[in-house]
Amino acid sequence: MLRSFGKTQINFYGIFISILSGLGFFVGKNEGIKAQKNIKEVEKVKDKIFGVMQRVGRSFMLPIAILPVAGLFLGIGGSFTNPTTLETYGLTNIMGEGTILNNVLTVMNDAGDIVFANLPLIFAIGCAIGMARSEKGYCSFSGRNCVFDYAFFYWCYDSNPRRR
């Protein structure tokens, strides 16, 4: 496997095998045969590690995919429902308090705020679904339970009068 960086080509397997041989992994009569077997074992381990890292990356895709939309809703809704902004740009008649457009923008602002307020829950459920091979419903339920249990016990600990 060659990777080129400008005019330099680096053989990562060759570097890895030379490191292993320097540590004494390829010592003996049939050094070439052992090296080929060890390369195959290294590739199997590499494939397993890559599979796990791929599942971890896939599990973060669901919660992270929601963030840009929630950020847009929060930004647009928050900026166009701010009374100072509306008065500065003279938009009080169009987007002022009580208009339909103001109500729509307030809903957008609240929708974005709901996503950001429940970010730990979204990440717990999204990571549980992404890491599950099967029974994704049970995994998402257990992720939700973990967040709720943490919040409940933190609330109990924080509201304990003997702690103050």
C-alpha positions in Angstrom: 0.0 0.0 0.0 1.7 3.1 -1.2 0.7 6.6 -0.2 2.1 9.6 -2.0 2.9 12.8 -0.3 4.1 15.1 -3.1 7.1 13.4 -4.6 7.6 11.0 -1.7 6.0 7.6 -1.6 5.7 5.8 1.7 5.0 2.1 2.0 3.2 1.8 5.3 3.2 -2.0 5.4 6.9 -2.0 4.8 7.5 0.5 7.7 5.3 -1.5 9.9 7.0 -4.8 9.1 10.4 -3.3 9.6 9.3 -2.1 13.0 8.0 -5.5 13.9 11.2 -7.2 12.7 13.3 -4.7 14.7 11.3 -5.8 17.8 12.2 -9.5 17.0 9.0 -10.8 15.6 10.6 -12.2 12.4 13.5 -14.2 13.8 14.2 -17.8 12.6 14.9 -19.9 9.5 11.9 -19.2 7.4 11.9 -15.5 7.9 10.1 -14.8 4.6 7.2 -17.2 5.3 6.8 -15.9 8.9 6.7 -12.4 7.6 4.0 -13.2 5.1 1.9 -14.9 7.8 2.4 -12.0 10.2 1.4 -9.6 7.4 -1.8 -11.5 7.0 -2.4 -11.4 10.8 -1.6 -7.7 10.9 -4.1 -7.1 8.1 -6.8 -9.1 10.0 -6.2 -7.0 13.1 -6.2 -3.9 11.0 -9.5 -4.9 9.5 -11.1 -5.6 12.9 -9.9 -2.2 14.3 -11.1 -0.5 11.1 -14.5 -2.1 11.5 -14.9 -1.0 15.1 -13.8 2.6 14.3 -16.2 2.6 11.4 -19.1 1.6 13.7 -18.1 4.3 16.2 -18.0 6.9 13.4 -21.4 5.7 12.0 -22.9 6.0 15.5 -22.0 9.7 15.7 -23.5 10.5 12.3 -27.1 10.6 13.5 -26.7 13.1 16.3 -24.3 15.3 14.4 -26.5 15.3 11.3 -29.3 17.0 13.3 -27.1 19.8 14.7 -26.8 22.0 11.5 -30.6 22.1 11.0 -31.2 22.9 14.7 -28.5 25.6 14.6 -30.2 27.2 11.6 -33.6 27.1 13.2 -32.2 28.6 16.4 -30.2 31.3 14.7 -32.9 32.4 12.3 -35.7 32.2 14.8 -33.7 33.9 17.5 -32.5 36.8 15.4 -35.8 37.6 13.7 -37.8 37.5 16.9 -35.4 39.8 18.8 -37.2 43.1 19.4 -34.0 45.1 19.1 -33.2 43.7 15.7 -36.7 44.3 14.4 -36.7 47.9 15.6 -33.2 48.5 14.2 -34.1 47.3 10.7 -37.7 48.6 10.8 -39.4 45.2 10.5 -41.8 45.6 13.4 -44.8 45.8 11.1 -43.9 42.6 9.2 -42.4 40.5 11.9 -43.5 42.2 15.1 -45.2 40.6 18.1 -48.5 38.9 17.2 -47.9 38.5 13.4 -48.0 35.1 11.7 -44.4 35.3 10.7 -43.3 36.0 14.2 -45.2 32.9 15.4 -43.5 30.8 12.8 -40.1 32.1 13.7 -40.8 31.6 17.4 -41.7 27.9 16.7 -38.4 27.6 14.7 -36.5 29.1 17.6 -38.2 26.7 20.1 -37.5 23.7 17.8 -33.8 24.5 17.7 -33.7 25.1 21.4 -35.3 21.8 22.1 -32.6 20.0 20.1 -29.8 21.7 21.9 -31.4 21.3 25.3 -31.7 17.6 24.8 -28.3 17.0 23.2 -27.2 14.4 25.8 -30.3 12.4 25.2 -29.9 12.6 21.4 -26.3 11.5 21.6 -27.1 8.6 24.0 -29.8 7.3 21.7 -28.0 7.9 18.5 -24.8 6.2 19.7 -26.7 3.3 21.1 -28.5 2.8 17.7 -25.3 3.2 15.7 -23.3 0.7 17.8 -26.0 -1.9 17.8 -25.8 -4.7 15.3 -29.4 -5.9 16.0 -32.2 -5.0 18.3 -31.8 -1.3 17.8 -35.0 -0.5 19.5 -33.9 -2.0 22.8 -30.5 -0.2 22.5 -32.2 3.2 22.0 -34.4 2.5 25.0 -31.4 1.7 27.1 -29.6 4.8 25.9 -32.7 6.9 26.9 -32.8 5.1 30.3 -29.1 5.9 31.0 -29.6 9.6 30.4 -32.8 9.7 32.5 -31.2 7.8 35.3 -28.2 10.1 35.3 -30.5 13.2 35.3 -32.7 11.7 38.1 -29.8 10.8 40.4 -28.0 14.1 39.7 -31.3 15.9 40.6 -31.6 13.8 43.8 -28.1 14.5 44.8 -28.3 18.2 43.9 -31.7 18.7 45.8 -30.5 16.9 48.9 -30.9 19.4 51.9 -28.2 17.6 53.9 -25.7 18.3 51.2 -26.0 22.0 51.6 
